[in-house]
């Protein structure tokens, strides 16, 4: 690279990124100015991620940069790569250009996400379930809360607010509550009657009606 000042900045940037994200983050500076593929790596942090050093030969990204017209080269961010020993890396490739927009180097970041991928798979397995979380039963802290949850569920079963329910729909809702055991809760009849704006006498009549709807 032509500028020692620019190279010094890039090295400090590489050290900063690798320090910020830890030992799993490899940062590499490739020099393209020589036009040769024999040892293009001029600086590397956490080279153990890909087992590379400044004595390592070119990678495919270097060959691509040397082979193709500079105007066709675009930075590539947040893509997946892998090592020969099976590590999965999240990578980014940024071209370093001179005043004429010609690529003079490559700044690469390779973050080893192998362990994170294994952890994610374990977490996904633990969190997997057959039901939609929206339909999950609530765990009440007391019987009053239990009754409120059942009333809420009865409204969802009908699909409209109580004020818009027909008599038949209220019968369906109340029979759902009866099947769910809501009337086993002390004084549930009074609260259910108030909730549906009907008399307690009507409540028990509705319970006795066979659900024909």
ROSE-4610 file (N, C-alpha, C; in Angstrom, 1 decimal, always signed):
// ROSE-4610
residu = [X/X/X/X/X/X/X/X/X/X/X/X/X/X/X/X/X/X/X/X/X/X/X/X/X/X/X/X/X/X/X/X/X/X/X/X/X/X/X/X/X/X/X/X/X/X/X/X/X/X/X/X/X/X/X/X/X/X/X/X/X/X/X/X/X/X/X/X/X/X/X/X/X/X/X/X/X/X/X/X/X/X/X/X/X/X/X/X/X/X/X/X/X/X/X/X/X/X/X/X/X/X/X/X/X/X/X/X/X/X/X/X/X/X/X/X/X/X/X/X/X/X/X/X/X/X/X/X/X/X/X/X/X/X/X/X/X/X/X/X/X/X/X/X/X/X/X/X/X/X/X/X/X/X/X/X/X/X/X/X/X/X/X/X/X/X/X/X/X/X/X/X/X/X/X/X/X/X/X/X/X/X/X/X/X/X/X/X/X/X/X/X/X/X/X/X/X/X/X/X/X/X/X/X/X/X/X/X/X/X/X/X/X/X/X/X/X/X/X/X/X/X/X/X/X/X/X/X/X/X/X/X/X/X/X/X/X/X/X/X/X/X/X/X/X/X/X/X/X/X/X/X/X/X/X/X/X/X/X/X/X/X/X/X/X/X/X/X/X/X/X/X/X/X/X/X/X/X/X/X/X/X/X/X/X/X/X/X/X/X/X/X/X/X/X/X/X/X/X/X/X/X/X/X/X/X/X/X/X/X/X/X/X/X/X/X/X/X/X/X/X/X/X/X/X/X/X/X/X/X/X/X/X/X/X/X/X/X/X/X/X/X/X/X/X/X/X/X/X/X/X/X/X/X/X/X/X/X/X/X/X/X/X/X/X/X/X/X/X/X/X/X/X/X/X/X/X/X/X/X/X/X/X/X/X/X/X/X/X/X/X/X/X/X/X/X/X/X/X/X/X/X/X/X/X/X/X/X/X/X/X/X/X/X/X/X/X/X/X/X/X/X/X/X/X/X/X/X/X/X/X/X/X/X/X/X/X/X/X/X/X/X/X/X/X/X/X/X/X/X/X/X/X/X/X/X/X/X/X/X/X/X/X/X/X/X/X/X/X/X/X/X/X/X/X/X/X/X/X/X/X/X/X/X/X/X/X/X/X/X/X/X/X/X/X/X/X/X/X/X/X/X/X/X/X/X/X/X/X/X/X/X/X/X/X/X/X/X/X/X/X/X/X/X/X/X/X/X/X/X/X/X/X/X/X/X/X/X/X/X/X/X/X/X/X/X/X/X/X/X/X/X/X/X/X/X/X/X/X/X/X/X/X/X/X/X/X/X/X/X/X/X/X/X/X/X/X/X/X/X/X/X/X/X/X/X/X/X/X/X/X/X/X/X/X/X/X/X/X/X/X/X/X/X/X/X/X/X/X/X/X/X/X/X/X/X/X/X/X/X/X/X/X/X/X/X/X/X/X/X/X/X/X/X/X/X/X/X/X]
num = [1/1/1/2/2/2/3/3/3/4/4/4/5/5/5/6/6/6/7/7/7/8/8/8/9/9/9/10/10/10/11/11/11/12/12/12/13/13/13/14/14/14/15/15/15/16/16/16/17/17/17/18/18/18/19/19/19/20/20/20/21/21/21/22/22/22/23/23/23/24/24/24/25/25/25/26/26/26/27/27/27/28/28/28/29/29/29/30/30/30/31/31/31/32/32/32/33/33/33/34/34/34/35/35/35/36/36/36/37/37/37/38/38/38/39/39/39/40/40/40/41/41/41/42/42/42/43/43/43/44/44/44/45/45/45/46/46/46/47/47/47/48/48/48/49/49/49/50/50/50/51/51/51/52/52/52/53/53/53/54/54/54/55/55/55/56/56/56/57/57/57/58/58/58/59/59/59/60/60/60/61/61/61/62/62/62/63/63/63/64/64/64/65/65/65/66/66/66/67/67/67/68/68/68/69/69/69/70/70/70/71/71/71/72/72/72/73/73/73/74/74/74/75/75/75/76/76/76/77/77/77/78/78/78/79/79/79/80/80/80/81/81/81/82/82/82/83/83/83/84/84/84/85/85/85/86/86/86/87/87/87/88/88/88/89/89/89/90/90/90/91/91/91/92/92/92/93/93/93/94/94/94/95/95/95/96/96/96/97/97/97/98/98/98/99/99/99/100/100/100/101/101/101/102/102/102/103/103/103/104/104/104/105/105/105/106/106/106/107/107/107/108/108/108/109/109/109/110/110/110/111/111/111/112/112/112/113/113/113/114/114/114/115/115/115/116/116/116/117/117/117/118/118/118/119/119/119/120/120/120/121/121/121/122/122/122/123/123/123/124/124/124/125/125/125/126/126/126/127/127/127/128/128/128/129/129/129/130/130/130/131/131/131/132/132/132/133/133/133/134/134/134/135/135/135/136/136/136/137/137/137/138/138/138/139/139/139/140/140/140/141/141/141/142/142/142/143/143/143/144/144/144/145/145/145/146/146/146/147/147/147/148/148/148/149/149/149/150/150/150/151/151/151/152/152/152/153/153/153/154/154/154/155/155/155/156/156/156/157/157/157/158/158/158/159/159/159/160/160/160/161/161/161/162/162/162/163/163/163/164/164/164/165/165/165/166/166/166/167/167/167/168/168/168/169/169/169/170/170/170/171/171/171/172/172/172/173/173/173/174/174/174/175/175/175/176/176/176/177/177/177/178/178/178/179/179/179/180/180/180/181/181/181/182/182/182/183/183/183/184/184/184/185/185/185/186/186/186/187/187/187/188/188/188/189/189/189/190/190/190/191/191/191/192/192/192/193/193/193/194/194/194/195/195/195/196/196/196/197/197/197/198/198/198/199/199/199/200/200/200/201/201/201/202/202/202/203/203/203/204/204/204/205/205/205/206/206/206/207/207/207/208/208/208/209/209/209/210/210/210/211/211/211/212/212/212/213/213/213]
x = [+0.8/+0.0/+0.9/+0.4/+1.2/+1.4/+0.4/+0.5/+0.7/+1.8/+2.1/+1.1/+0.7/-0.3/-1.6/-2.1/-3.3/-3.2/-2.0/-1.8/-1.7/-1.1/-1.1/-2.5/-3.4/-4.8/-5.5/-5.3/-6.0/-5.6/-4.3/-3.8/-4.4/-4.5/-5.1/-6.6/-7.2/-8.7/-8.9/-8.0/-8.1/-7.9/-6.9/-6.7/-7.9/-8.5/-9.7/-10.9/-11.1/-12.3/-12.1/-10.9/-10.6/-10.7/-10.2/-10.3/-11.7/-12.5/-13.9/-14.7/-14.5/-15.3/-14.6/-13.4/-12.8/-12.0/-11.6/-10.7/-11.3/-12.7/-13.3/-13.4/-12.9/-13.0/-11.6/-11.5/-10.3/-10.4/-9.4/-9.3/-8.1/-8.2/-7.1/-7.0/-5.7/-5.5/-4.7/-5.2/-4.5/-4.0/-2.8/-2.2/-2.3/-3.0/-3.2/-2.3/-1.5/-0.8/+0.3/+0.9/+1.9/+1.4/+0.1/-0.4/-0.1/+0.6/+1.0/+0.1/+0.0/-0.9/-0.1/+1.2/+2.1/+1.9/+1.9/+1.8/+1.1/-0.2/-0.8/-1.2/-1.2/-1.6/-0.4/-0.7/+0.3/+0.1/-1.1/-1.4/-2.6/-2.6/-3.7/-3.8/-5.0/-5.3/-6.2/-5.9/-6.6/-6.6/-5.4/-5.2/-5.6/-5.7/-6.0/-7.4/-8.3/-9.6/-9.6/-8.7/-8.6/-7.3/-6.5/-5.1/-4.2/-4.3/-3.5/-2.5/-1.5/-0.4/-0.1/+0.9/+1.3/+2.1/+2.4/+3.1/+2.1/+0.8/-0.2/-0.5/-0.7/-1.0/-2.4/-2.7/-3.9/-5.2/-6.3/-7.6/-8.3/-9.5/-10.3/-10.7/-11.0/-11.4/-10.2/-9.0/-7.8/-7.7/-7.9/-7.8/-8.9/-10.1/-11.2/-10.9/-10.3/-10.0/-8.9/-7.9/-6.9/-7.3/-8.3/-8.7/-9.7/-10.6/-11.7/-11.5/-12.2/-12.2/-12.6/-11.8/-12.1/-13.5/-14.0/-15.4/-16.4/-16.2/-17.2/-17.1/-16.1/-15.9/-16.7/-17.5/-18.3/-18.0/-18.1/-17.9/-19.0/-18.6/-19.6/-19.6/-20.8/-20.9/-21.8/-21.5/-22.3/-22.7/-21.8/-22.0/-21.3/-21.7/-21.1/-20.0/-19.0/-17.8/-17.6/-16.7/-16.3/-14.9/-14.3/-12.9/-12.8/-11.6/-11.5/-11.7/-11.5/-11.7/-13.2/-14.1/-15.5/-16.0/-15.2/-15.8/-16.7/-17.7/-18.6/-18.3/-18.1/-17.7/-18.7/-18.9/-19.7/-18.7/-18.7/-17.6/-18.0/-17.1/-17.3/-16.0/-16.1/-15.0/-15.1/-14.2/-14.2/-13.0/-13.2/-12.0/-11.5/-10.1/-9.4/-9.0/-9.4/-9.1/-8.2/-7.5/-6.7/-7.5/-6.8/-7.5/-8.2/-7.7/-8.3/-9.4/-9.8/-10.8/-10.3/-9.0/-8.5/-8.3/-8.7/-8.5/-7.0/-6.5/-5.2/-5.0/-6.1/-6.1/-7.5/-7.5/-8.8/-8.8/-9.8/-10.0/-11.0/-10.7/-11.6/-11.9/-13.1/-13.5/-14.2/-13.7/-14.2/-14.5/-15.8/-16.2/-16.6/-16.0/-16.3/-17.6/-18.7/-20.0/-20.3/-19.4/-19.6/-20.3/-19.7/-20.2/-21.6/-21.8/-23.1/-24.1/-23.7/-24.7/-25.1/-24.2/-24.5/-25.5/-25.1/-26.0/-27.4/-27.4/-28.8/-29.6/-29.0/-29.7/-30.2/-29.4/-29.9/-31.0/-30.9/-32.0/-33.3/-33.1/-34.3/-35.0/-34.2/-34.8/-35.5/-34.9/-35.6/-36.9/-36.9/-38.0/-39.1/-38.8/-39.8/-41.0/-42.2/-43.5/-44.5/-45.5/-46.5/-47.6/-47.7/-48.8/-48.2/-49.1/-48.7/-48.7/-47.7/-47.5/-48.7/-49.4/-50.6/-51.7/-51.7/-52.8/-52.4/-51.2/-50.7/-51.6/-51.9/-52.7/-51.9/-52.7/-52.1/-52.1/-51.1/-51.0/-51.5/-52.7/-53.2/-52.6/-52.6/-52.1/-53.2/-54.4/-55.5/-56.8/-57.9/-59.1/-59.8/-59.7/-60.3/-59.7/-58.3/-57.6/-57.9/-58.1/-58.5/-59.8/-60.8/-62.1/-62.0/-61.2/-61.1/-60.5/-59.5/-58.9/-59.9/-60.7/-61.8/-62.8/-63.2/-64.1/-63.5/-62.2/-61.5/-61.5/-61.2/-61.2/-62.5/-63.6/-64.9/-65.3/-64.8/-65.1/-64.3/-63.1/-62.3/-62.9/-63.5/-64.2/-65.3/-66.0/-67.2/-66.7/-65.6/-65.0/-65.6/-66.3/-66.8/-67.1/-67.1/-67.3/-68.7/-68.8/-70.1/-71.3/-71.0/-72.0/-72.6/-71.9/-72.4/-72.8/-72.8/-73.2/-74.7/-75.2/-76.6/-76.8/-78.1/-78.4/-77.8/-77.9/-77.3/-75.8/-75.1/-73.7/-73.3/-74.2/-73.9/-74.1/-75.1/-75.3/-74.1/-73.5/-72.3/-71.1/-71.0/-69.9/-70.1/-71.3/-71.5/-71.4/-71.8/-71.6/-70.1/-69.3/-67.9/-67.3/-67.8/-67.3/-67.7/-68.9/-69.4/-68.5/-68.2/-67.3/-65.9/-65.5/-64.1/-64.1/-65.2/-65.3/-65.4/-65.7/-65.7/-66.7/-67.8/-68.9/-68.5/-67.4/-66.8/-66.2/-65.9/-65.3/-66.3/-66.1/-67.0/-67.5/-68.8/-69.5/-69.2/-68.9/-68.6/-69.8/-71.0/-72.3/-72.6/-72.3/-72.6/-71.7/-70.4/-69.5/-69.8/-70.1/-70.4/-71.7/-72.7/-73.9/-73.7/-72.9/-72.5/-71.7/-70.8/-70.0/-70.8/-71.8/-72.6/-73.9/-74.1/-75.2/-76.5/-76.6/-77.8/-78.0/-79.2/-79.5/-78.8/-78.7/-78.1/-79.0/-80.3/-81.3/-81.1/-80.9/-80.6/-79.4/-78.4/-77.1/-77.3/-78.0/-78.2/-79.1/-80.0/-80.9/-80.0/-79.1/-78.2/-77.3/-76.9/-76.1/-76.8/-78.1/-78.9/-79.3/-79.2/-79.6/-78.5/-78.9/-77.9/-77.4/-76.1/-75.5/-75.8/-76.8/-77.2/-76.6/-75.6/-75.1/-73.7]
y = [-1.2/+0.0/+1.2/+2.3/+3.5/+4.3/+4.4/+5.3/+4.6/+4.9/+4.3/+4.8/+6.1/+6.6/+5.8/+5.5/+4.7/+3.3/+2.7/+1.4/+1.3/+2.4/+2.4/+2.5/+3.4/+3.5/+2.2/+1.5/+0.2/-0.8/-0.8/-1.8/-1.5/-0.2/+0.2/-0.2/+0.0/-0.3/-1.8/-2.6/-4.1/-4.5/-3.9/-4.2/-3.8/-2.7/-2.3/-3.2/-3.6/-4.5/-5.8/-6.4/-7.7/-7.7/-6.5/-6.4/-6.2/-5.5/-5.3/-6.6/-7.4/-8.6/-9.9/-9.8/-11.0/-11.9/-13.0/-13.9/-14.7/-14.7/-15.3/-14.4/-13.2/-12.2/-12.0/-12.6/-12.4/-11.2/-10.3/-9.2/-9.3/-9.2/-9.4/-8.2/-7.8/-6.7/-7.4/-7.4/-7.9/-6.8/-6.9/-5.9/-6.4/-5.6/-5.9/-5.2/-4.2/-3.3/-4.0/-5.1/-5.8/-6.6/-7.0/-7.7/-9.2/-9.6/-11.0/-11.7/-13.0/-13.8/-14.5/-14.4/-15.2/-14.7/-14.1/-13.6/-12.2/-12.1/-10.8/-10.3/-11.2/-10.8/-10.0/-8.7/-7.9/-7.7/-8.0/-7.9/-8.7/-9.4/-10.2/-10.3/-10.2/-10.3/-11.6/-12.3/-13.6/-14.5/-14.7/-15.6/-17.1/-17.4/-18.8/-19.2/-18.2/-18.5/-19.2/-18.8/-19.5/-20.2/-20.2/-20.7/-20.1/-18.8/-18.1/-17.1/-16.8/-15.9/-15.0/-14.1/-13.2/-14.0/-15.3/-16.2/-17.1/-16.8/-17.6/-17.0/-17.9/-17.5/-16.9/-16.5/-15.8/-16.6/-15.9/-16.6/-16.2/-16.8/-16.6/-15.1/-14.4/-13.0/-12.2/-12.6/-11.9/-12.1/-13.4/-13.7/-13.0/-12.9/-12.3/-10.8/-10.2/-8.7/-8.5/-9.4/-9.2/-9.5/-10.4/-10.9/-9.9/-9.3/-8.6/-7.1/-6.4/-5.0/-4.3/-3.3/-2.7/-2.1/-1.6/-1.0/-2.0/-3.3/-4.3/-4.9/-4.5/-5.0/-4.2/-4.9/-4.2/-4.8/-4.0/-4.6/-5.6/-6.6/-7.7/-7.8/-7.6/-7.6/-8.7/-9.2/-10.1/-11.3/-12.1/-13.3/-14.5/-15.7/-16.8/-17.5/-17.9/-18.6/-19.8/-20.7/-21.8/-22.1/-22.7/-23.1/-24.6/-25.1/-26.5/-27.4/-26.8/-27.7/-27.6/-26.9/-27.0/-25.8/-24.8/-23.6/-22.8/-22.2/-21.4/-19.9/-19.1/-17.7/-16.8/-15.7/-14.6/-13.5/-13.2/-12.5/-11.2/-10.3/-9.0/-8.7/-8.3/-7.9/-6.5/-5.6/-4.2/-3.9/-3.3/-3.0/-1.6/-1.6/-0.3/+0.2/+1.5/+2.0/+3.3/+3.5/+4.7/+5.9/+7.0/+8.2/+7.9/+6.9/+6.6/+5.5/+5.2/+4.2/+2.8/+2.6/+1.3/+0.5/-0.7/-1.5/-1.7/-1.2/-1.4/-2.4/-2.8/-3.7/-4.2/-5.1/-5.7/-5.7/-5.2/-5.3/-6.3/-7.4/-8.6/-8.8/-9.1/-9.5/-10.9/-11.8/-13.1/-13.5/-13.6/-13.9/-15.3/-16.1/-17.5/-17.6/-18.1/-18.2/-19.7/-20.6/-22.0/-22.3/-21.8/-22.1/-21.5/-20.3/-19.6/-20.3/-20.9/-21.7/-22.9/-23.6/-24.8/-24.4/-23.3/-22.8/-22.4/-21.8/-21.4/-22.7/-23.7/-24.9/-25.6/-25.5/-26.1/-25.3/-23.9/-23.1/-23.3/-23.3/-23.5/-24.8/-25.9/-27.2/-27.1/-26.4/-26.3/-25.4/-24.4/-23.5/-24.0/-25.1/-25.6/-26.1/-25.9/-26.3/-26.5/-27.1/-27.4/-26.3/-25.5/-24.5/-23.1/-22.2/-20.8/-20.2/-19.4/-18.8/-17.9/-17.4/-16.6/-17.4/-18.7/-19.5/-20.2/-19.9/-20.6/-20.2/-21.2/-21.0/-20.1/-19.1/-18.3/-19.0/-18.7/-19.3/-18.3/-18.5/-17.4/-17.5/-16.4/-16.3/-16.5/-16.5/-16.7/-17.1/-17.5/-17.9/-16.8/-15.6/-14.5/-14.2/-14.3/-14.2/-15.3/-16.5/-17.7/-17.4/-16.9/-16.7/-15.6/-14.6/-13.5/-14.0/-14.9/-15.6/-16.4/-17.1/-17.9/-17.1/-16.0/-15.0/-14.4/-14.1/-13.6/-14.6/-15.8/-16.9/-17.2/-17.1/-17.3/-16.3/-15.0/-14.0/-14.3/-14.7/-15.1/-16.2/-17.2/-18.3/-17.8/-16.8/-16.3/-15.4/-14.6/-13.8/-12.4/-11.9/-10.6/-10.2/-8.9/-8.4/-8.7/-8.8/-9.2/-8.3/-7.0/-6.0/-6.4/-7.1/-7.4/-8.9/-9.6/-11.0/-11.2/-12.1/-12.5/-13.4/-13.7/-14.6/-15.9/-16.4/-17.8/-17.8/-16.7/-16.6/-16.5/-15.9/-15.8/-17.2/-17.9/-19.3/-20.2/-20.0/-20.7/-20.4/-19.1/-18.7/-19.2/-19.2/-19.6/-21.2/-21.9/-23.3/-23.7/-22.8/-23.0/-22.9/-21.8/-21.6/-22.8/-23.3/-24.4/-25.7/-25.9/-27.1/-26.9/-25.6/-25.4/-25.4/-25.6/-25.6/-24.3/-23.3/-21.9/-21.8/-22.6/-22.4/-23.1/-23.8/-24.4/-23.4/-22.2/-21.1/-20.4/-20.2/-19.5/-18.2/-18.0/-16.8/-16.5/-17.5/-17.3/-16.8/-17.4/-17.1/-15.6/-14.9/-13.5/-12.7/-13.1/-12.3/-12.6/-13.8/-14.2/-13.5/-13.4/-12.7/-11.2/-10.6/-9.2/-9.0/-9.9/-9.8/-9.9/-10.7/-10.9/-10.0/-9.2/-8.3/-9.1/-10.2/-11.0/-11.4/-11.9/-12.3/-13.6/-13.8/-15.0/-16.2/-15.9/-17.0/-17.4/-16.4/-16.8/-17.6/-17.2/-17.9/-19.4/-19.9/-21.3/-21.9/-21.1/-21.6/-21.9/-21.0/-21.2/-22.4/-22.7/-23.9/-25.1/-25.1/-26.3/-26.6/-25.5/-25.7/-26.5/-27.5/-28.2/-27.3/-27.4/-26.5/-27.1/-26.4/-26.8/-25.9/-25.0/-24.0/-24.3]
z = [+0.0/+0.0/+0.0/-0.6/-0.8/+0.4/+1.3/+2.4/+3.7/+4.3/+5.7/+6.7/+6.5/+7.4/+7.4/+6.1/+6.0/+6.5/+6.3/+6.8/+8.3/+8.9/+10.4/+10.9/+10.3/+10.7/+10.6/+9.5/+9.3/+10.3/+10.6/+11.6/+13.0/+13.3/+14.6/+14.6/+13.5/+13.4/+13.5/+12.9/+13.0/+14.5/+15.2/+16.6/+17.4/+17.1/+17.8/+17.7/+16.4/+16.2/+16.8/+16.7/+17.3/+18.8/+19.4/+20.8/+21.3/+20.5/+20.9/+20.9/+19.9/+19.7/+20.2/+20.6/+21.3/+20.3/+20.9/+20.3/+19.1/+19.0/+17.8/+16.6/+16.7/+15.6/+15.0/+13.7/+13.0/+12.1/+12.0/+11.1/+10.3/+9.0/+8.1/+7.1/+6.9/+5.8/+4.7/+3.5/+2.3/+1.5/+1.0/+0.1/-1.4/-2.2/-3.6/-4.5/-4.0/-4.8/-5.6/-5.1/-5.8/-7.0/-7.0/-8.1/-8.0/-7.0/-6.8/-5.8/-5.9/-4.9/-3.9/-3.9/-2.9/-1.5/-0.9/+0.5/+0.6/+0.3/+0.3/+1.7/+2.7/+4.0/+4.6/+5.0/+5.6/+7.1/+7.5/+8.9/+9.3/+10.4/+10.8/+12.4/+12.8/+14.3/+14.5/+15.5/+15.8/+14.6/+14.1/+12.9/+13.2/+14.5/+14.8/+14.4/+14.1/+13.6/+12.3/+11.4/+10.1/+9.9/+11.0/+10.9/+9.9/+9.7/+8.8/+9.4/+8.7/+9.2/+8.0/+8.2/+7.1/+6.0/+6.3/+5.4/+4.6/+4.8/+4.1/+2.7/+1.7/+0.4/+0.2/-1.0/-1.2/-1.0/-0.7/-0.6/-1.9/-2.0/-3.2/-3.4/-2.3/-2.3/-2.9/-2.7/-3.2/-4.7/-5.1/-6.5/-7.3/-6.7/-7.4/-7.6/-6.6/-6.7/-7.7/-7.9/-8.8/-10.3/-10.4/-11.7/-12.3/-11.6/-12.2/-12.2/-13.1/-13.2/-11.9/-11.5/-10.2/-10.0/-11.1/-11.0/-10.7/-11.0/-10.8/-9.4/-8.6/-7.3/-6.3/-5.5/-4.5/-3.1/-2.1/-0.7/-0.5/+0.3/+0.6/+2.1/+2.6/+4.1/+4.6/+5.8/+6.6/+5.8/+5.2/+4.5/+5.3/+4.9/+5.6/+4.8/+5.5/+5.0/+6.0/+5.6/+6.5/+6.3/+7.3/+7.2/+6.9/+6.5/+6.2/+7.4/+8.6/+9.8/+10.3/+9.5/+9.9/+10.6/+10.9/+11.5/+10.6/+11.2/+10.4/+10.8/+9.8/+10.0/+9.4/+10.1/+9.5/+9.0/+7.7/+7.2/+6.5/+6.4/+5.6/+4.9/+3.6/+2.8/+2.3/+2.7/+2.3/+1.5/+0.3/-0.5/-0.1/+0.0/+0.2/-1.1/-1.4/-2.8/-2.7/-3.8/-3.9/-4.5/-4.8/-5.3/-6.6/-7.4/-8.7/-8.5/-7.3/-7.0/-7.3/-7.5/-7.7/-6.4/-6.3/-5.1/-4.8/-3.7/-3.3/-2.1/-1.5/-0.4/-0.1/+0.8/+1.3/+2.8/+3.5/+4.9/+5.2/+5.8/+6.0/+7.5/+7.8/+9.1/+9.1/+9.9/+9.9/+11.4/+11.7/+13.1/+13.2/+14.1/+14.2/+15.0/+14.4/+15.0/+15.3/+15.2/+15.3/+16.6/+17.7/+19.1/+19.2/+18.7/+18.8/+18.0/+16.9/+16.1/+16.8/+17.5/+18.3/+19.4/+20.1/+21.2/+20.7/+19.5/+19.0/+18.7/+18.1/+17.8/+19.1/+20.2/+21.4/+22.0/+21.9/+22.4/+21.6/+20.3/+19.4/+19.8/+20.1/+20.4/+21.7/+22.7/+24.0/+23.9/+23.0/+22.9/+21.9/+21.2/+20.2/+20.9/+20.4/+20.9/+19.8/+20.1/+19.1/+18.9/+19.9/+19.9/+19.7/+19.2/+19.0/+20.4/+20.7/+22.0/+22.4/+21.3/+21.6/+22.2/+22.0/+22.5/+23.8/+24.3/+25.5/+26.7/+27.6/+28.8/+29.8/+30.4/+31.4/+32.7/+33.6/+34.9/+35.9/+36.5/+37.4/+38.8/+39.5/+40.8/+41.9/+41.5/+42.4/+41.6/+42.3/+41.6/+40.9/+41.4/+40.7/+39.3/+39.3/+38.1/+37.1/+37.7/+36.9/+36.2/+36.9/+36.4/+35.3/+35.5/+34.5/+33.2/+33.4/+32.2/+31.4/+32.2/+31.5/+30.8/+31.4/+30.8/+29.5/+29.6/+28.4/+27.3/+27.7/+26.7/+26.0/+26.9/+26.3/+25.3/+25.5/+24.5/+23.2/+23.3/+22.2/+21.4/+22.1/+21.4/+20.5/+21.0/+20.2/+19.1/+19.4/+18.4/+18.3/+19.3/+19.3/+20.8/+21.1/+22.5/+22.9/+24.3/+24.9/+24.4/+24.2/+23.8/+22.5/+21.6/+20.3/+20.2/+21.3/+21.2/+21.2/+20.4/+20.4/+21.7/+21.9/+23.0/+22.8/+21.6/+21.3/+21.5/+21.2/+21.4/+22.9/+23.6/+25.1/+25.7/+25.2/+25.6/+25.3/+24.1/+23.8/+24.7/+25.0/+25.9/+27.3/+27.8/+29.2/+29.3/+28.2/+28.2/+28.1/+27.4/+27.4/+28.9/+29.6/+30.9/+31.8/+31.6/+32.4/+32.2/+30.9/+30.6/+31.1/+31.2/+31.7/+33.3/+33.9/+35.4/+36.1/+35.3/+35.9/+37.1/+37.0/+38.1/+39.4/+39.4/+40.6/+41.5/+40.9/+41.7/+42.5/+43.7/+44.6/+44.1/+44.1/+43.6/+42.2/+41.4/+40.0/+39.2/+39.7/+39.0/+39.0/+40.1/+40.2/+39.2/+39.2/+38.3/+36.8/+36.5/+35.1/+34.6/+35.5/+35.2/+34.9/+35.8/+35.6/+34.3/+34.0/+32.8/+31.5/+31.5/+30.3/+30.3/+31.4/+31.6/+31.5/+32.2/+32.3/+33.7/+34.0/+35.4/+35.8/+37.1/+37.5/+37.2/+37.2/+36.9/+35.4/+34.5/+33.1/+32.9/+33.7/+33.6/+33.8/+34.8/+35.0/+34.0/+33.5/+32.4/+31.2/+30.9/+29.8/+29.9/+31.1/+31.4/+31.1/+31.4/+31.2/+29.7/+28.9/+27.5/+26.7/+26.0/+25.2/+24.1/+23.9/+22.9/+21.5/+20.8/+19.5/+18.4/+18.8/+17.9/+17.5]
